């Protein structure tokens, strides 16, 4: 963790208040996800943290698979960078 740029580390948790779509990702950002069974350590899950993000779901969804969560967040970051357009698969 010491080698990461703390201002560009995003933690993902179902306990967050902020949606992953409300931030502007930048190249070099680090996306951190907890394990499927226990999530992130409690020391990293303060809901008021500006670095803690969630992937919104409905009340009927208990949790998301870790690989699905990583894919959703990574896709959004790539979309913001314009990588989807570069690959010919996006619209902006």
N, C-alpha and C positions, 0 to 999 in steps of 0.2 A: 504494500500500500504506500510505502514511503516514496517509491519511484513514480507513482502516478501524480498527475497534476490534479490536485484536489478540486479545483474549480471546474474541472471538466469530467468528473466522475458522476455518473447517474446510477442510482440504486433503484431497483424495481421491487415493489411490494404491494400486496393487496391492501395494506393499511395506509397507503399514501393518500393525500388529499388532492394532489396535482396529477392531471392526466399527462401521459407521455406525448400527446399531440399538442400540448400547450407550450412546449419548449422548443428552442431552436438548437438542434444538434450541430456540432462542428466536427470537421475532420480531426481525428486524433482523440475524440471523446472515448471514454471507457464506460461500457454498460455492464453493470454488476447485477447478477441474479442469484438468489439463494437456491438451496436444494429443493427438490419437489416435496420432500417430506417435512422439512422444518423451516424453509424460507431463509431469510437473512437473519443474522444475529440481532437480538433486540436492541443492542447499542446503535444499530444502523437504521432503525425503523421509526424514528420520531416523525409522526405524521405531518408536523409543521416544517420539517426540513425542506428547503428549496431544492435539494438534490434527490429527494425521494419521489418517485413517479409510480403511477399505477396504469394498468391497462383496464379500462372500464369494462364491466360485464353486467349482465342482468342479475337479479336476485336468484334466478334459477340456476346460475352457474356457481358451483362451489369453488372451483379453482381452475386454472389453466395449466396444461402440460408445460413443463419447462421449455422443451424444444419449440412449442407453439409460441410461447411468450417471447423467446429470443428471436424467432422469425418475425413476429409482428413488430417488435422494436427495431430490429435491424432493417427491415423493409422501410419503415418510416424514416430512419436516418438516411438510408440510400435515396429515398424519394426527395428528401430535403436537399441533398447534395447534387441532385440532378443526374444521379447514376442511372436511374431508370430510363431517362430520355437518351442517355448515351448508349445504352444497350438496346434501345428501340422498343422498350416494353412499357413505357409510362407516358403519362400525359401532363406531367408537370410537377 
